[in-house]
Amino acid sequence: MTAPWLHIVGIGEDGMAGLLPATRAVVEAAEVIVGGERHHQLSASVTAERIAWPHPFDALIDTLTGLAGRRVVVLATGDPLWFSVGARIGRAIPPGEITYHPQLSAFQLAAARMGWSLADVETLTVHGRPVEQMIAFIQPDQRLLILTTGAETPAQIAQFLTERGFGQSRMTVLAAMGGGDEARFDGVAETWDHVVPPFNTLAVECIAAPDCALLPRVPGLADDLFTHDGTMTKREVRAVTLAKLMPMRGALLWDVGTGCGSVAVEWMRGARYARAIGIEPRADRRAMAAANALALGVPKLQVIEGTAPGAFAGLEAPDAIFLGGGLSAEVFDAAWAALRPLGRLVANAVTIESEQVLVALHKTHGGELSKLSVQRADAVGPRLGWRPFMPVTQWSLIKR
């Protein structure tokens, strides 16, 4: 095994003085130091060749591998493996060639400043990522610690909170934690007007108004939370569908015939870092799916134009597939071939012809076949009556 030549060092606002003696010695002995402008300033006393973060950032790996064999230090903020550059490097360079030197993370420092237990807090990052992804975590009484993108991020998040009925949520921006210029800004979302430093961490205590929008992570969001044209997987059926698809951390869904994207959106909300590709031939529905993803906190939903099975070509193999439209034996065969081992496939049918396809497939491949019937109470003159939706035949199976 190759001896470690690359050291990834977490550094705080207190610079070299805050490092453990052994870590400080590693930095002082470096031939090359890679980092951002702030990191180079914090280690200015060390004489070494300096390299700034490359642009684009993906070029970092090529830069580092080109330095193999020299004494190389990458400086990161706080814990290099917690929403930081260390994880990106570790996926590309063998772990036996890297030594990590963690420092207190921004989350640990912020939790200490707030007096919050990290075990009871959601830790998020929107640094260099769509800010909208924090929307999925807005819940009554939830505490959030968020690594921000810049000075404007807290105001954006305050707006998200206010629009969803969480305007009384308490917000605290913490900047330069652990350094001589440490600063704190407190306020509430609906009146937030602070001008804050660009490098900051945001703490949010979500406080819900009686008329707030309740957006649980459990599948089954209200239909009217989605922009749609009437053709969508209804709330009750969607909840059963997602239960069979089983969202899991980092897993990928193909939502075939995604429509307004309701299944894909709920899949991504259902597990941290779950991913989805929506396949939809109609431009108007692709636009609705993208808008719903943004509004409901999963802006990374990928929506592509195409029809099955041709659209499957070149896509990453999925962990789950939902066939909500365009069902045929040919589409199933292609989907089943693409599905990863232990993958879940769910197909819903509302027409007799599609149901016949499911029955035939079930006879050949097994799995579970169900009939879902939903009725909702609705006005019948001055009284209430039961108004049924079209029944849905659902077929589900696991690839073993």
C-alpha positions as CSV (number, residue, x, y, z in Angstrom):
1,M,0.0,0.0,0.0
2,T,1.3,3.5,-0.9
3,A,2.3,5.5,2.1
4,P,0.1,8.6,2.8
5,W,1.5,11.6,1.0
6,L,-1.6,13.9,1.1
7,H,-2.7,15.5,4.4
8,I,-6.1,17.1,4.6
9,V,-6.1,19.5,7.5
10,G,-9.1,21.3,9.1
11,I,-8.2,24.8,10.2
12,G,-10.3,27.3,12.2
13,E,-10.4,31.0,12.7
14,D,-7.6,30.8,15.2
15,G,-5.3,29.6,12.4
16,M,-2.1,27.7,13.2
17,A,-2.4,28.3,16.9
18,G,-5.6,26.2,17.0
19,L,-4.0,23.1,15.5
20,L,-2.7,20.2,17.6
21,P,1.1,20.2,17.8
22,A,1.4,17.1,15.5
23,T,-0.9,18.7,12.9
24,R,0.9,22.0,13.1
25,A,4.1,20.2,12.4
26,V,2.6,18.5,9.3
27,V,1.5,21.9,7.9
28,E,4.9,23.5,8.7
29,A,6.7,20.7,6.9
30,A,4.5,20.9,3.7
31,E,6.1,21.5,0.3
32,V,2.8,22.5,-1.2
33,I,-0.4,23.9,0.5
34,V,-3.7,23.9,-1.4
35,G,-6.7,25.9,-0.2
36,G,-8.8,29.0,-0.5
37,E,-7.6,32.5,0.0
38,R,-8.9,32.5,3.6
39,H,-7.0,29.3,4.4
40,H,-3.7,30.7,3.0
41,Q,-4.2,33.8,5.2
42,L,-4.7,31.6,8.3
43,S,-1.5,29.7,7.6
44,A,0.6,32.7,6.2
45,S,3.5,32.0,8.6
46,V,4.3,28.8,6.8
47,T,6.8,28.9,3.9
48,A,5.5,26.6,1.1
49,E,4.4,26.6,-2.5
50,R,0.8,27.9,-2.6
51,I,-2.0,26.7,-4.9
52,A,-5.5,28.2,-4.9
53,W,-8.7,26.2,-5.4
54,P,-8.8,25.5,-9.1
55,H,-11.6,26.6,-11.4
56,P,-13.7,24.6,-12.1
57,F,-13.4,22.9,-8.7
58,D,-13.6,19.4,-10.3
59,A,-10.1,20.1,-11.6
60,L,-8.9,19.7,-7.9
61,I,-8.3,16.0,-8.2
62,D,-6.1,16.4,-11.3
63,T,-4.2,19.1,-9.5
64,L,-3.6,16.8,-6.5
65,T,-2.7,13.7,-8.4
66,G,-0.1,15.7,-10.2
67,L,1.5,16.5,-6.9
68,A,1.8,12.8,-5.7
69,G,5.1,12.1,-4.1
70,R,5.5,15.5,-2.6
71,R,4.5,16.6,0.9
72,V,1.1,18.1,0.1
73,V,-1.4,19.7,2.6
74,V,-5.0,20.6,1.7
75,L,-6.4,23.1,4.1
76,A,-10.2,23.0,4.7
77,T,-12.5,24.7,7.2
78,G,-13.3,22.7,10.3
79,D,-13.9,19.0,9.8
80,P,-12.7,18.1,6.3
81,L,-15.2,15.1,6.1
82,W,-18.3,16.9,7.1
83,F,-19.8,18.7,4.1
84,S,-16.3,19.6,3.0
85,V,-13.6,18.9,0.4
86,G,-12.3,15.9,2.2
87,A,-15.1,13.6,1.1
88,R,-14.7,14.7,-2.5
89,I,-11.0,13.9,-2.5
90,G,-11.5,10.7,-0.7
91,R,-13.8,9.4,-3.4
92,A,-11.1,9.9,-6.0
93,I,-7.8,9.1,-4.2
94,P,-7.2,5.8,-2.4
95,P,-7.8,6.3,1.4
96,G,-4.4,4.7,2.2
97,E,-2.7,7.8,0.5
98,I,-4.6,10.3,2.7
99,T,-4.3,11.3,6.3
100,Y,-7.1,13.5,7.7
101,H,-6.7,16.0,10.5
102,P,-10.1,17.2,11.7
103,Q,-10.7,20.4,13.5
104,L,-13.9,21.5,15.3
105,S,-16.6,21.9,12.7
106,A,-18.9,24.9,12.2
107,F,-21.7,22.7,13.3
108,Q,-20.0,21.8,16.6
109,L,-19.1,25.5,17.3
110,A,-22.6,26.7,16.4
111,A,-24.3,24.1,18.5
112,A,-22.1,25.2,21.4
113,R,-23.0,28.8,20.9
114,M,-26.7,28.0,20.7
115,G,-26.6,25.4,23.6
116,W,-28.2,22.8,21.2
117,S,-27.5,19.1,21.3
118,L,-26.2,18.1,17.9
119,A,-28.1,14.8,18.2
120,D,-31.3,16.8,18.1
121,V,-30.5,19.1,15.2
122,E,-30.6,18.7,11.4
123,T,-27.3,19.7,9.9
124,L,-27.5,21.0,6.3
125,T,-25.4,22.7,3.7
126,V,-26.5,25.0,1.0
127,H,-22.9,26.2,0.3
128,G,-22.5,26.1,-3.4
129,R,-25.8,24.3,-3.8
130,P,-29.4,25.3,-4.4
131,V,-30.7,27.1,-1.3
132,E,-34.2,25.7,-1.9
133,Q,-33.1,22.3,-0.7
134,M,-33.5,23.4,2.9
135,I,-37.2,23.8,2.3
136,A,-37.8,20.1,2.8
137,F,-36.5,20.4,6.4
138,I,-39.0,23.2,7.5
139,Q,-41.0,21.4,10.3
140,P,-42.6,22.6,13.5
141,D,-40.2,22.8,16.4
142,Q,-37.3,21.6,14.2
143,R,-33.8,23.1,14.8
144,L,-31.5,23.5,11.8
145,L,-27.9,24.4,11.5
146,I,-27.1,25.5,7.9
147,L,-23.8,26.1,6.2
148,T,-24.6,29.0,3.9
149,T,-23.5,30.2,0.5
150,G,-22.9,33.8,1.4
151,A,-24.2,37.0,2.9
152,E,-27.5,36.8,1.1
153,T,-28.4,33.3,2.1
154,P,-30.0,34.0,5.5
155,A,-32.4,36.5,3.9
156,Q,-33.4,33.9,1.3
157,I,-34.1,31.3,4.0
158,A,-36.1,33.9,6.0
159,Q,-38.3,34.4,3.0
160,F,-38.8,30.6,2.6
161,L,-39.8,30.4,6.2
162,T,-42.2,33.3,6.1
163,E,-43.9,32.1,2.9
164,R,-44.7,28.8,4.5
165,G,-46.1,30.2,7.8
166,F,-42.9,30.0,9.8
167,G,-42.3,33.7,10.0
168,Q,-41.8,33.7,13.8
169,S,-38.9,31.3,13.5
170,R,-35.9,32.5,15.4
171,M,-32.7,32.9,13.3
172,T,-29.1,33.4,14.4
173,V,-26.2,34.0,12.1
174,L,-22.8,33.1,13.5
175,A,-19.7,34.4,11.7
176,A,-15.9,33.9,12.3
177,M,-16.6,31.5,15.1
178,G,-13.5,30.9,17.3
179,G,-11.7,34.0,16.0
180,G,-11.1,37.5,17.2
181,D,-13.8,38.9,14.9
182,E,-16.5,36.5,15.9
183,A,-20.0,38.0,15.5
184,R,-23.6,37.1,16.1
185,F,-26.8,38.4,14.6
186,D,-30.2,37.4,16.1
187,G,-33.7,38.0,14.7
188,V,-36.9,36.4,13.4
189,A,-37.6,35.3,9.9
190,E,-40.5,37.7,9.0
191,T,-38.5,40.8,10.0
192,W,-35.0,39.7,9.1
193,D,-32.9,42.6,7.9
194,H,-29.4,42.0,9.1
195,V,-26.4,42.6,6.9
196,V,-24.1,39.7,7.7
197,P,-20.5,38.7,6.7
198,P,-20.3,36.4,3.6
199,F,-18.8,33.5,5.6
200,N,-21.4,32.4,8.1
201,T,-23.4,29.6,9.7
202,L,-27.1,29.9,10.2
203,A,-29.1,28.5,13.1
204,V,-32.9,28.3,12.8
205,E,-35.5,27.3,15.3
206,C,-38.6,26.7,13.3
207,I,-41.8,28.1,14.9
208,A,-45.0,27.3,13.1
209,A,-48.1,29.5,12.9
210,P,-51.5,27.9,13.1
211,D,-52.0,28.3,9.3
212,C,-48.5,27.1,8.4
213,A,-47.9,24.7,5.5
214,L,-47.2,21.2,7.0
215,L,-44.8,19.4,4.7
216,P,-43.9,16.1,6.4
217,R,-41.1,13.9,5.0
218,V,-43.5,10.9,5.1
219,P,-45.0,10.4,1.6
220,G,-48.6,11.6,1.1
221,L,-48.4,15.4,0.6
222,A,-51.7,17.0,-0.2
223,D,-52.5,17.1,-3.9
224,D,-53.0,20.9,-3.9
225,L,-49.3,21.4,-2.9
226,F,-48.4,20.4,-6.4
227,T,-48.9,22.3,-9.6
228,H,-50.7,19.8,-11.9
229,D,-53.1,19.5,-14.8
230,G,-55.3,16.9,-13.1
231,T,-53.3,13.9,-14.3
232,M,-51.3,12.9,-11.2
233,T,-50.9,10.1,-8.7
234,K,-53.4,11.0,-6.0
235,R,-52.3,11.5,-2.4
236,E,-53.5,8.2,-1.0
237,V,-52.2,6.1,-3.9
238,R,-48.9,8.0,-3.9
239,A,-48.3,7.1,-0.2
240,V,-48.8,3.4,-1.0
241,T,-46.7,3.7,-4.1
242,L,-43.8,5.3,-2.2
243,A,-44.0,2.7,0.5
244,K,-43.4,0.0,-2.1
245,L,-40.6,2.0,-3.8
246,M,-38.9,2.4,-0.4
247,P,-36.8,5.6,-0.6
248,M,-33.3,5.1,0.9
249,R,-30.3,7.4,1.5
250,G,-28.6,8.2,-1.8
251,A,-30.8,5.8,-3.9
252,L,-31.8,6.7,-7.5
253,L,-35.4,6.5,-8.8
254,W,-36.5,6.5,-12.4
255,D,-40.0,8.0,-12.6
256,V,-41.2,7.0,-16.0
257,G,-44.0,9.2,-17.3
258,T,-43.3,11.6,-14.4
259,G,-46.1,14.1,-15.2
260,C,-46.1,16.8,-12.6
261,G,-43.3,14.9,-10.7
262,S,-45.3,14.1,-7.5
263,V,-43.8,10.6,-7.0
264,A,-40.3,11.7,-7.8
265,V,-40.6,14.8,-5.5
266,E,-41.9,12.7,-2.6
267,W,-39.2,10.0,-3.2
268,M,-36.5,12.7,-2.9
269,R,-38.1,14.1,0.3
270,G,-38.4,10.7,1.8
271,A,-34.7,10.0,2.4
272,R,-31.5,12.1,2.7
273,Y,-29.7,12.5,-0.6
274,A,-32.2,10.4,-2.5
275,R,-32.0,11.2,-6.3
276,A,-34.6,10.9,-9.1
277,I,-34.7,11.2,-12.8
278,G,-38.1,12.0,-14.2
279,I,-38.8,10.9,-17.8
280,E,-41.6,12.8,-19.5
281,P,-42.3,13.5,-23.2
282,R,-44.4,16.6,-22.7
283,A,-42.7,20.0,-22.2
284,D,-45.5,21.5,-20.1
285,R,-45.4,18.6,-17.7
286,R,-41.6,18.7,-17.4
287,A,-42.0,22.4,-16.5
288,M,-44.5,21.6,-13.8
289,A,-42.3,18.8,-12.4
290,A,-39.3,21.2,-12.2
291,A,-41.5,23.9,-10.5
292,N,-42.8,21.4,-8.0
293,A,-39.3,20.2,-7.2
294,L,-38.1,23.7,-6.5
295,A,-41.1,24.7,-4.4
296,L,-41.0,21.5,-2.2
297,G,-37.3,21.5,-1.5
298,V,-35.8,19.0,-4.0
299,P,-34.3,21.3,-6.6
300,K,-31.9,18.5,-7.8
301,L,-34.7,16.5,-9.5
302,Q,-33.5,15.8,-13.0
303,V,-36.3,15.9,-15.6
304,I,-35.5,14.7,-19.1
305,E,-37.4,14.6,-22.3
306,G,-38.2,11.2,-23.7
307,T,-40.4,8.1,-23.8
308,A,-39.7,4.6,-22.5
309,P,-37.9,2.5,-23.3
310,G,-35.7,4.6,-25.6
311,A,-35.1,7.2,-22.9
312,F,-33.4,4.6,-20.6
313,A,-30.3,4.5,-22.8
314,G,-27.2,5.9,-21.0
315,L,-28.9,6.5,-17.7
316,E,-27.4,5.4,-14.4
317,A,-28.8,2.1,-13.2
318,P,-31.6,2.9,-10.7
319,D,-32.5,1.5,-7.3
320,A,-36.2,1.9,-7.9
321,I,-38.5,2.4,-10.9
322,F,-42.0,3.8,-11.0
323,L,-44.0,3.1,-14.2
324,G,-46.8,5.6,-14.1
325,G,-47.5,5.9,-17.8
326,G,-46.8,4.3,-21.1
327,L,-46.9,0.8,-19.6
328,S,-46.2,-2.2,-21.9
329,A,-44.3,-5.5,-21.7
330,E,-41.5,-4.0,-23.7
331,V,-41.1,-1.1,-21.3
332,F,-41.2,-3.5,-18.3
333,D,-38.5,-5.7,-19.9
334,A,-36.2,-2.8,-20.4
335,A,-36.8,-1.4,-17.0
336,W,-36.3,-4.7,-15.2
337,A,-33.0,-5.3,-17.1
338,A,-31.8,-1.8,-16.0
339,L,-32.8,-2.2,-12.3
340,R,-30.1,-2.9,-9.8
341,P,-30.2,-6.0,-7.6
342,L,-32.6,-5.5,-4.7
343,G,-34.2,-2.8,-6.8
344,R,-38.0,-2.1,-6.4
345,L,-40.4,-1.7,-9.3
346,V,-43.9,-0.4,-9.0
347,A,-46.4,0.0,-11.8
348,N,-49.8,1.6,-11.6
349,A,-52.6,1.2,-14.1
350,V,-56.0,2.9,-14.3
351,T,-57.2,1.6,-17.7
352,I,-58.5,-2.0,-18.4
353,E,-55.9,-2.4,-21.1
354,S,-53.0,-1.4,-18.8
355,E,-54.4,-3.6,-16.1
356,Q,-54.4,-6.6,-18.5
357,V,-50.7,-5.9,-19.1
358,L,-50.0,-5.9,-15.3
359,V,-52.0,-9.2,-14.8
360,A,-50.0,-10.9,-17.5
361,L,-46.7,-9.6,-16.1
362,H,-47.6,-10.7,-12.6
363,K,-48.4,-14.2,-13.9
364,T,-44.9,-14.4,-15.4
365,H,-42.8,-12.6,-12.8
366,G,-44.7,-12.8,-9.6
367,G,-44.7,-10.0,-7.1
368,E,-47.7,-8.3,-5.4
369,L,-50.8,-7.3,-7.3
370,S,-53.3,-4.9,-5.5
371,K,-56.4,-2.9,-6.3
372,L,-56.5,0.5,-4.7
373,S,-59.8,2.3,-4.4
374,V,-60.1,5.7,-2.8
375,Q,-63.2,7.8,-2.0
376,R,-63.2,11.3,-0.5
377,A,-66.1,13.0,1.2
378,D,-67.6,15.7,-1.1
379,A,-70.6,18.0,-1.1
380,V,-73.9,16.6,-2.4
381,G,-76.2,19.5,-2.2
382,P,-76.3,20.5,1.5
383,R,-74.9,17.1,2.6
384,L,-71.8,15.0,2.2
385,G,-71.4,12.0,0.0
386,W,-68.5,9.7,-1.0
387,R,-67.0,10.6,-4.4
388,P,-64.8,7.8,-5.8
389,F,-61.6,8.2,-7.8
390,M,-60.8,5.7,-10.6
391,P,-59.5,2.5,-9.0
392,V,-55.8,1.8,-9.5
393,T,-54.3,-1.6,-10.1
394,Q,-50.8,-1.7,-8.6
395,W,-48.1,-4.3,-9.3
396,S,-44.9,-4.3,-7.3
397,L,-41.9,-6.6,-7.0
398,I,-38.3,-6.7,-5.8
399,K,-35.4,-7.8,-8.0
400,R,-33.6,-10.6,-6.1
